Amino acid sequence: MLRILGCILLVGTVAFGAPKIDSLLSGYDDLYRQVSDIRAVVHLTQQKVNQGTKKLEMNYYRRDSDESFLIIMTGPEAEKGNGYLRVGDNFWMYRKNTRTFQHINRDESIGGSDAQGDDFEGRLLTEMYAPVKDSAGNEMISEEMLGKFSVWRFEVIAKVNDVDYPKKIYWIRKDKPVLLKEASYSSSGTLMQTLYYLTFTEIKERLVPVKTLIVDEFEKGNKTILEISGISTDKLSNDIFTKAYLENLSK
């Protein structure tokens, strides 16, 4: 089903002289891979149909060397003290009221928003996805304009099970591997979510998207703005990425 949908979306658009998709994914990984630890403040502004606007604030800690991150909610009051901890292959949600940890998946919603645990990770695209090819073995890639930018538009399919969505379409700038748009599909081929990367900052010759629009394509009208500020690249203590540290922050 995924391959059929890919052909419907991109049929006839194989670009002559286009780069290999793996090289684009590798270029993205090189530009976005963080060479230092990161600490930041994250704001989520979510709009849901018939529910109005909800604002979330959290402190965010990430270390890519061992695929760890920690999120502690600082607002609103109802969410304050709740948190999320990822260490290696383990991902937990912590609830302050019950002082309990629950093992969850990467597609878990963060604070009930459209943002998911996977959005806060630093995994390499080349490790998660492979190019989709047509019946002749050609990679499905096209040259397009996205706003004022000339981009490569291409489709990938998951080669591991633990991803947020099994199929994605990416729009990456031609002049440098900056990801501008990402469309995510379910295993049945349903468009579930579209991300627009609006603003970036450069840290130690690496890019960090600091403003992202997340559009819920399944429940029309729902959207979330994710904004990152106060970024620090100072080395983080090993103690931060522990359940004990998260519990202590929640007191």
C-alpha positions, 0 to 999 in steps of 0.5 A: 500500500505504501509503495502504491501511494508513493507512485500515485503521489510522485508518478512521472516526477523522477528528476533527471540528474537528481541526487541519490536520496540516501545522500540527501538524508546523509547531508541532513544528518550531518547538518542537524546532528548535534555535537554537544549536549543541549538544554533549552526552553520549549513553548507549545501553543496548540489550537484545537477545534472547539477547544480554543488555545492551550499553551505548554512550557517545558525545560528540555535536556538532550544528549545525542551520544547515548540517545537520551533526553528529558522533558520537565513540564513547567506550565500550565499548573495542571501539567507542572511537574509531569515529565518524559525521559528517554534513555536508549531504547526506553521511553517513560512518561512520569506523572507527578500526582501519582509519582509513577513512571509509565513505559510509552512509545515514541508516538506518545503525545507530549502534554496532550499536544500534537508534538510527539516524543519522536519530535524531540529526538536526534536520531539519524534519518539514514538509520530509520528510512530508505528511499521508495523506488518505482517499478523500474527501480528509480528513486522517486524524487522531483524538483519543485518550488516550495515558496521561494526555495527550490527543493527536492521532494522525495519519499522514504519508507521506514526500515526499522519498526520503532518510528513515529510514522512508517512513511514520509515525504520530505522537501529539502532545499537544493542549495543545502540540506535544510528540511523545510517540510515533512509529511507523515503517513500511516501504514494504510497511506493516510496523511496524518501530520504535516510539519513546516520548519519555519525558523532555524538557528546555527549552533556550532555549525549545526542547524536547530529548528527553533520554530515549527508548525505542526498541522494535524491532518487527521483531525482537521483544524488542529495545529501546534506551534513549537518554539525553542529558546534559551539554548545552551550547549554546556555539557550536561551531568549524567545525573540529569538523564535518570528517573531520580533526577526527574522525580526530584525536579517534580517536587 
